[in-house]
Amino acid sequence: MSKTHLLIGFVIGILASVLGSFLFITFFTSFDFISGIQTMKSDGQLGKVITLGSILDLVAFGILLKTNKEMMARGVVLSVIIITILTFFA
């Protein structure tokens, strides 16, 4: 059961990062999401956008810890680590 909780936490972390990036690009730039991602990548700013999007992971982590779902919270941390590694190489 703990592996499924870890996977659920990982998915929550990935979705929270994508949602945060979507909200940042939609509200703070004049681009739509896809063209914003392409423009930020060509300008070398994609890592910063992903970092700002990961702020929602902090919220998800706090909520999961508050509700005593430690394995899901570990999954969120794992997703942040994977996103960080992928950002370095992308």
TAURPE-V181623 format. One record per helix or strand. SS is the DSSP state (H for helix, E for strand). FROM is the first residue (numbers start at 1). TO is the last residue. If there is no record, write none. Layout:
ss->SS from->FROM to->TO
ss->SS from->FROM to->TO
This chain:
ss->H from->2 to->28
ss->H from->33 to->43
ss->H from->46 to->53
ss->H from->55 to->66
ss->H from->70 to->89
